[in-house]
Every structure is written in structure tokens, then in C-alpha cells.
């Protein structure tokens, strides 16, 4: 029943920006903390950022701190990740999930971010 649809990825040059979106359904989005994770080629899932249900508290991995901003629109059941100053090491498939992502089972398709010159 839980459905998450990521979008907004693409190919950008180093220093560029993208805004990722995650459309959620099948659960009470406004009561759920949300998370962005990513998977680089040949690597496991890496936690990127999370945000509490009300959208007023957030956390970031050291690797993206100061460059990425997580936000949400509870009226639209949508989670966002604004990414600036992108680096080649940001290249990955980005996924959204509820806060308890380590036990999450119904992942969306993810959205590919490729940072290359």
C-alpha cells in the first residue's frame, strides 16, 4: 500500500543543482518522519538526510551538509531534496523512505543523479 515515487534526477555538471521530489501515498505522510538515502554504483545504501513530521527539524550527512536542503509539503504529501554545488561523488540513485528506512520494504524506483563533466 505504501507507495513512493521519486523524480527530478538527471545529468548535471559539477557545481550544478537539482531538486528531487518524492510523492508519497498509502500512509499518513504528515505523521511520518521522512528520509533520503542514496546508492552509488557498487556501494550500499547511504543515509543522506531526514526530516521530522512537522518539517521543522532536519539532519544531514557530513558529506552533503551545507549543500543539500530537505523539506516537505504535507498538504501535497511530497518530500523534497534541494541539491546545490553538486560533486561527482554525489552520483547515485536517490530514494526516499519513512524515517525507519533500515526496515523499509516497499522502496520506489529511485531517481538517478549523475554529476559529470
N, C-alpha and C positions, 0 to 999 in steps of 0.2 A: 504493500500500500504506500509506503514511503517512496517518494519519487523526487529526485534531484537532477536538474538539467543545467549543466554548466555551459557557458558561452562566452565569447569575447576574445578568445585567444587568437594568435596569429603570428606572423613573421615580422619582427622588428629589428632595427639596427641597435647596437649598443648605445645606451643613453636615451632610448625611446621610451614610450609609455603605452600602457594598455589598461583598460578597465574590464575586469572579469565580472560576470554575473552568474548567479545561481538561483534558479527558480525552483521553489520548494512546494510540495503538496503532500497530502496524506498524513499529516501530523500537525499539531498545534505549534506552528512556527514561532509565534510570538512568545511562547513559553520555553523555547529551547535555545540554549547557547549554541552557537554555530562555529565551525572550524573550516579553515582552508588547509589542505595538505597538498603536497606535490610529489611526483615521482620522476626523477631524472633517468635518462637511459641507463639501464644496467644497475640501477640502485633501488633501494626500498623506499617506502613512504616516509616523507619528511614533513613534520608539522611546520606550518608557516605562520599561522595567526589564528586567534579565536576572539570571540566577542560574546558578551553576556546577552541574555534575552532582551533586555531593555535597550541595548545598544550604547550604553554609557561607559562600559569598561571593556578594554581590549588588551591583548598581549601579542607580542611578535617574536619570532626567532631572531637571534642576533644577526643572522645573515641578511635579513630584509629590513631590520629596524631603521627608521628614518627615510625609507624609500617607498614602503607599501603602507596603505591605509585600508583597514577593514571597516565596513559599515553595513547597515541593513535598513530595509524599509519594511516594517512589519505589516503595514497596510497592504502591501503588494506581495508579501511572502517572498521577498527577494534579498539575497545576500550579495555583497559586492566586495571586490578587491581592486583598489586603485593602485597601480604599479607605476612608479617613476624611476628614472635612471637605471633602466634595465641593463643587466650584465649577462654575458654568455652563460655564466653558471646558474642563471635563473631558468634556463631552458629545461622544460619539464612538462608533463601533463599535470594540470591542476584540477583538483577535486574538492568539492565541498561536502560537508558531513555535519551531523549534530555534534555537540560537544564531546560526547563519548565515542569518538571516532575509532578508537582501538578495538571496539566491539561492534562496530557498524558493519552491516552485511549487504545493504542494498545500495551500493555505490552507483552513481551516474556514469555517463560515458567519459567525463572529464573534458577539458579543453586544452589543446596543445599551445604552449607558448614557446616560440623559438626565437632566440636572440643571437643574431649573427650578422656580420658584415660581408 
